[in-house]
Amino acid sequence: MELPFKVDLSKKVVAITGAGGVICGEFARVLAACGARVALLDINFDAAKSIADEIGENAVAIRCDCLDKQSIAAAKEEIGKHFGKVNFLINGAGGNNPRATCDNEVMDAQAESVRNFFRLEESGIRFVFDLNIMTAFLVTQVFAEDMVKTGGNIINVSSMNAFRPLTKIPAYSAAKAGISNLTQWLAVHFAPCGIRVNAIAPGFFVTNQNRALLFDQQGNPTARTEKILKATPMHRFGEISDLNGALLWLSDDGASGFVTGTVIPVDGGFSAYSGV
């Protein structure tokens, strides 16, 4: 793995939720390469452990249900046994759910047997909000308590959906907008304690969660992919490595010590393009 630049994170103990996924798994690798001790938290323990084993002694995988405060507290205790107190948190747990996803981009009153807005399931909407908003809220409650006394750094994972809601996924769009707003709220609330809170908002990256939306079973681009790339001035999907520069900058107290309450898009210009 080649880093765009390297910072000294040898004094950082990092907890990363959703660390078994593509994006946060890469974050774990990058931070560990800069000397941080990294705890990979995920309800999918096997996925997190695979990445932790790859990293080596600076990493530990911990099964954690980020919707269960007792599970989060147990993870915090386990991290303490391995590395000491956490002073750097990345809230990466999140995602969408088919029960909260429309079949069509816009309402067609004549279409039958499709999942339209009126057929979205309440349980699916609640699940998506919990998976994104409540996980960040609960995990921050548990881990920031120690940071209040010593200072710390929190990075949330937002999304392009927070800037411009995407069709078909109303719950996920609203939830990620909530993450950006929560980031700003936490930044103000914790500023007197020396805790910085920022967010990275990835544009379109191919991950395990969205691969089926972007490519068909033969690996060909879907119509949605064509629309995305047409609306992205750089005309490509992001590579996971494209996020590393923003991550390292926000991770380094010397480089971004006066930066808090920001939501940084890494999107190839998608959020800036009006279509004309």
Buried (B, 14 or more C-beta within 10 A) or exposed (E): EEBEEEBEBEEBBBBBBBBBBBBBBBBBBBBBBBBBBBBBBBBBBEBBBBBBEEBEEBBBBBBBBBBBBEBBBBBBEBBBEEBEBBBBBBBBBBBBBEBBBBEEEEEEEEEEEEBBEEEBBEEBBBBBBBBBBBBBBBBBEBBBEBBEEEEBBBBBBBBBBBBBBBEBBBBBBBBBBBBBBBBBEBBEEBEEEBBBBBBBBBBBBBBEBBEEBBBEEEEEEEEBBEEBBEBBEBEEBBEBEBBBBBBBBBBBBEEBEEBBBBBBBBBBEBBEBEEE
